[in-house]
Amino acid sequence: MSRHVYGPLDLPSGTKIKFHAPLGSDRSNVLMMTQITAERAISDAMLIDDYVAAKCVAEVDGRNADSDYKNLFNNWPQQDILFYRAVFDQMFGMNEKNRARVQESADFLLKGQTCTDGSS
């Protein structure tokens, strides 16, 4: 399956990257490769999101991104990481526009709900 690649995106440091939208398989792969503990569930969930975003980076300054996505951000300035994550989340995450659409869809479905359990 061919993926659409977005970019180049100019990061604050001047680095140019290209990236693709995440698929469910990206998240599944990251989950399989990451040990999540009950004690650190919230921080581990945030780490998973960082890894998925890193896994979607296709190119850095015209070169194919290293397949070691867990270490991709190690040498990136924090400003670049935050900028990329904000763009990535705006494009593919639950931004305000998507939240409003979710709310509208849920409201519509709840208004049309009928009881099928046999009671009156």
Phi, psi and omega per residue, in radians:
M1 nan 2.226 3.138
S2 -1.478 2.400 -3.141
R3 -1.915 2.483 3.041
H4 -1.271 2.295 3.127
V5 -1.828 2.265 3.124
Y6 -1.721 2.498 3.070
G7 2.294 3.129 0.175
P8 -1.349 2.544 3.020
L9 -1.850 2.147 3.108
D10 -1.482 2.016 3.095
L11 -1.411 2.811 -3.104
P12 -0.945 -0.545 -3.128
S13 -1.341 -0.181 -3.072
G14 1.776 -0.189 3.073
T15 -1.123 2.454 3.105
K16 -1.947 2.290 3.113
I17 -2.232 2.766 2.966
K18 -2.192 2.584 -3.085
F19 -2.642 2.887 3.122
H20 -2.136 2.868 3.096
A21 -1.205 2.521 3.129
P22 -1.292 2.542 3.011
L23 -1.891 2.867 3.059
G24 -0.997 -0.596 -3.137
S25 -1.158 -0.526 3.076
D26 -1.101 -0.842 3.140
R27 -1.133 -0.746 3.130
S28 -1.053 -0.757 3.133
N29 -1.100 -0.761 3.124
V30 -1.108 -0.743 3.137
L31 -1.084 -0.689 3.127
M32 -1.160 -0.525 -3.061
M33 -1.640 0.041 -3.078
T34 -2.168 2.279 3.081
Q35 -1.477 2.057 3.125
I36 -1.863 2.300 3.139
T37 -1.960 2.640 3.134
A38 -1.083 -0.633 -3.108
E39 -1.173 -0.477 -3.077
R40 -2.090 0.565 -3.028
A41 -1.003 -0.772 -3.087
I42 -1.204 -0.847 -3.136
S43 -1.164 -0.608 3.100
D44 -1.159 -0.639 3.102
A45 -1.117 -0.691 3.084
M46 -1.162 -0.660 3.101
L47 -1.101 -0.716 3.106
I48 -1.018 -0.789 3.125
D49 -1.069 -0.701 3.081
D50 -1.103 -0.767 -3.135
Y51 -1.121 -0.712 3.123
V52 -1.103 -0.772 3.109
A53 -1.083 -0.725 3.116
A54 -1.154 -0.689 -3.134
K55 -1.098 -0.433 -3.112
C56 -1.487 -0.141 3.089
V57 -1.251 2.137 -3.089
A58 -1.683 -0.647 -3.101
E59 -2.465 2.564 3.014
V60 -2.259 2.042 -3.119
D61 0.884 0.796 3.053
G62 1.407 -0.042 3.117
R63 -1.900 2.535 3.088
N64 -0.979 2.428 3.131
A65 -1.198 2.564 3.078
D66 -1.071 2.399 -3.140
S67 -1.249 -0.153 3.103
D68 -1.487 1.264 -3.046
Y69 -1.079 -0.453 -3.119
K70 -1.144 -0.392 -3.135
N71 -1.960 0.090 -3.072
L72 -0.995 -0.740 -3.057
F73 -1.459 -0.027 -3.043
N74 -0.954 -0.674 -3.087
N75 -1.856 0.167 3.092
W76 -1.486 2.445 3.008
P77 -1.101 2.576 -3.127
Q78 -0.954 -0.665 -3.139
Q79 -1.049 -0.693 3.109
D80 -1.156 -0.754 -3.133
I81 -1.081 -0.851 -3.118
L82 -1.109 -0.691 3.133
F83 -1.124 -0.862 3.132
Y84 -1.053 -0.813 -3.128
R85 -1.068 -0.666 3.121
A86 -1.148 -0.754 3.092
V87 -1.124 -0.832 -3.139
F88 -1.011 -0.837 -3.131
D89 -1.156 -0.647 3.106
Q90 -1.131 -0.677 -3.118
M91 -1.320 -0.705 -2.949
F92 -2.117 -0.075 -3.065
G93 -1.757 -2.937 3.137
M94 -1.558 1.364 3.099
N95 -1.419 3.109 -3.078
E96 -1.027 -0.692 3.140
K97 -1.099 -0.780 3.128
N98 -1.185 -0.669 3.110
R99 -1.064 -0.747 3.120
A100 -1.102 -0.717 3.119
R101 -1.145 -0.706 3.087
V102 -1.056 -0.797 -3.131
Q103 -1.071 -0.772 3.112
E104 -1.069 -0.753 -3.137
S105 -1.131 -0.763 3.135
A106 -1.124 -0.762 3.112
D107 -1.044 -0.793 3.124
F108 -1.044 -0.820 -3.113
L109 -1.161 -0.657 3.133
L110 -1.214 -0.610 3.108
K111 -1.164 -0.582 -3.106
G112 -1.588 0.091 -3.059
Q113 -1.185 2.360 3.060
T114 -2.128 2.682 -3.116
C115 -1.527 2.204 3.141
T116 -2.081 0.253 -3.102
D117 -1.543 0.035 3.081
G118 1.587 -0.081 3.125
S119 -1.644 2.771 -3.127
S120 -1.831 nan nan
